[in-house]
Amino acid sequence: MELDTVAKVVAAFYRLVGTESSDDALMANAEQVNEVAYTYLTRGSRNGQRWMLKAGWMGWQKSAALSWVLDSALGVYGADLPADFLRAFGTRKMSALRRTGGAQWGVEVDGGIYDTTGSVYQLAGDRILLGRTAVPPGDLVLLYHYTHPKWENLADEDIDFPVDARALIVAEAANVGKEEYWLTGGPEMEMKIERELTRAREEARDLCRQTKSTHQLRKATRFGNRW
C-alpha cells in the first residue's frame, strides 16, 4: 500500500505497533484520538530525515536571512537559527553562509568561537555565532535543511517526505516508542520493529543513491549541527 495520505501513514503505524486508535492505553493521560501516533510520527519523520541526509539525500533545503545582534559583552555577532532548522547545509570545506550570487562567506569551527577572530562561525544550540571582529554582510543568508512539519492537523499534500521512503517514518516512529507502556508483545514486538526499521532504511538508502556509479562511503565532516 502506497503511503500517500496521512490516514494511511497513521494506519501503518498502528499495524506495526500492534494496536489501534481506540486503544485505551493510548489515551491514559487524557490524550486525544491519534495524538500519540502524531507525536511519534513527528519524531519518526525527523529521525528519518536525519538518517536520509546522512545517507546522501539532498532534499529539505531552504535559505533564510538572519537577524544579527552584537553581544557587546562577548564581542561577537550572533543570531537565532530558524524555527524549522534541522541541519546546516555546510561542512568545513563548504560554508553554509552565502552572499548574493551564492558566494560562500566564512568557515565553520567547532569551538573556541570567543577566542577566534575573522570570518568564522559556530552553530551553538539554537544560535549561530560569528568570530570576534567578524561583521556579517547585509546580504548574508544561511543554507539549511528544515524539519518536517508536525503530523497533528497535517494535510495529505503537506507530507514532506519521498513517497517511496515513507515506510521509514513509520519504522522510526515505532522504534522511538518501542519501550512505551502502551506497546504490547514484549521482546518479539521489539524485534519486529527493529527488523522493519532495517528494511525501511535499506529501501531509503537505495532512494538516496540516485546514480549507478560506484559509491564510495565517506563520512562528511560536519560540526555544530546539534545532532
ABEGO torsion letter per residue (X at the ends): XBBABAAAAAAAAAAAAGBBAABAAAAAAGBBBGAAAAAAAAAAAAAAAAAAAAAGBABGBBBBBBBBBBBAAAGBBBBBBBAABABBBBBAABBABBBBGGBBBEBBBAEGAAABBEBBBBBBEABBBBBBGBBBBAABBBBBBBBBBBABGBBAAABBBBAAAAAAAAAAAAAAAAABAABBGEAAAAAAAAAAAAAAAAAAAAAABABABBBBBBBBBBBGAGX
